[in-house]
Amino acid sequence: MLVGFCYYYYYYIDYYIVIITIICCAQMIAIKVSKRLTNKPRQPVQLAADIVERALATGGENYLETRQHRLSWWQLSLLDVYSLLTLTATAMVGLAALLLKMAFGH
């Protein structure tokens, strides 16, 4: 019984070590690739030219616009947010007045 337990114990330990080794190697490879990709000697002018060329090639698709272009005027000026805050504040003041009226009985 003890021999069987030790066999299974070492069997799982070996797989555990192999899995940990694979994960660590994958992390090391990912770090090396990340360093290579982020270490590109590109000038800002070249990057801007690539962006402009991409915009011209795609014909100015919707993904090039900001979200502000897709909002209506009342959403852009935050009228919906201000109206919700005003409504909530009014409801809270009314509830507080009602509770005070009930508490003091006037």
N, C-alpha and C positions, 0 to 999 in steps of 0.2 A: 504494500500500500504506500509506504513512504517512498519507495523507488519510483512508483508511478506518479506520485505528487511532484517529486523533484524533476522528473522528465517533463511534465507539463509546465512546471514553473519555468524551467530554462527555455522551453519551447516558446512561451509567451514573452519572456525577457528578450530573446533573440529578435522576435518580430517587433517588439517595442523599440529596440535599439536601431533596427533597420528603418523603421518609420521616422524616428527622430532624426536620423542621419539624412534621409531624403528630404525632410522638411527644412533642415538647416542648410543643405546644399541648394535647395530651391530658393531660399531666402538670400543666400550669398550671390547666386546667379542673378536674381532680380535686382539686388543692389548694384551689381556691376553694370547691368543693362541700363538701369536708371541713371547712373553716373555718365554713361556714354551718351545717352539721349539728351541729358540736360547740359552737357558740356559741348554744345554746338557753337562754333565760332561764327555766329551770324550777327550782322550789324542790324540795328533798329531800322535803318533805311531799307535793307533787303526784306525784312519782315513786313514792313508797311507795304512795300511793292507787291509782295506775295498776297497780302490781304486784299489790296485793290484789284489785282489780277483775278483773284477768286471771285470777288464781287461782280466784276465785269463778265466773267465767264458764266456765272449762274444767273445773270440778268437781274440781280437785286431781289432775291427771294425773300420771303417773310422772315426767315430766321436772321436776316441781317438787320431787321428793325428792332428797336427797343420796345419794351412792353408799353411805354407811354403812348406809342402810336396807335395801339389797339384799344386804349381806354377811352371812354366817353368823357365829355368835359366835366360832368358832375363827379365821376370817379377820380379824375385827375386832380380836381380841386378838393378832394376828400370830403365832399358834402355828405356822402353816405355814412362815413365814419363819425363826422360831427353830429349828424342827426341821431345816430344810434346812441352816442354819448349823452346828448341832451335829453333824449327820451328816457334813458336809464337814470340819469340824475333826477329828472322830474318825478319819475316813479318812486325813487328812493325817498325823496323829500315828502311826497304825498303819503307814502307808507309810514314814515316817521311821524308825520303830523297825525295820522289816523291812530297810531299806537299811543302817542301822547294824549290824544283826546280820550281814548278808551281807558288809559291808565289813571288819568286825573278826573274823569267823569264830567267834564265841562262841555 
